[in-house]
Amino acid sequence: MVLAEAAAFAQQAAASGRNIVTRFAPSPNGYLHLGHAYAAIAAHDFARAGGGRFLLRIEDIDGSRSRREYADAIVEDLQWLGLGWDGDVIFQSTRSESYAAALERLKDKGLVYPCICTRKDIAAALKKQPARHGPDGPVYPGTCRHRDIDLAQPHCWRLDMARAIKQAGQQSWFDLAAGLQRGDPALFGDIVLWRKDAPASYHLAATLDDAGDGITHIVRGMDLFAYSGLHRLLQQLLDLPEPAWWHHPLIVDEQGDKLAKSRKSASLRSIRASGMDGFAFAVSLRNGELPLGMTLSKA
Ligand code: GLU
């Protein structure tokens, strides 16, 4: 049995003759919850229904938050759900060189700049200058954009968004459920692509990996919808192939809030500990049978 919506989109995608490759890409900074189970099922079933490949990529780029025990738990939880992946488990932490090479390319193109601002500096600058709000909160005010920065100081690298958009030109991206989208990455401002305390940001690493892993269809939750225009921009700047996306509905609680890793009650571990059979549980999720108070939200 596969998730009906995933099967419908996969058949549509397979009809184009493309060999489908999808992925589930969790961050190992907590135990997986019901929402992750749904995301993994969606990506897995999409690939299986379309005769394609399904990859498991552990996004452990952030060494301060990632823990090996959570990565191990992800593997166990997916096995419990009866979801098998193709090939070895991929770990982002082994790919820093490819992220660094991409950053160099963006430096050569003059599209990134070093930034030494601390959180405090940014908060102070935003107090003086009213902030524009982007999908991730107040937009960086550009303090370091034209500053001469001594690279011996701890610094991150930010994308010069205005230049990047100018170079990439008009962009659009395609979501199987929502149709053709006009990318609007300007909303995010000068995002961090390379962090002070860790290698590449999620945006850079995920975009490079999706291309490197040959992902044809990025299947992930609606909560990441706004990021896709940004990722499309990075693909254009780095001459990467264009995938299609399917942002699936999210499981939300009684308040309409999406589930969070901190809510232990919804963790797959706790459901498993209650003696539930994982395979049967995955079948009930595919049937839209959710625990009391939870619903699927398309918004
Ligand atoms: N690692 C991200 C997360 O756990 C998901 C990234 C993605 O699917 O693009 O939220």
Residues whose N, C-alpha, C, O or C-beta is under 5 A from the ligand:
A	BS01	LIG	A25 P26 S27 E59 A206 R220
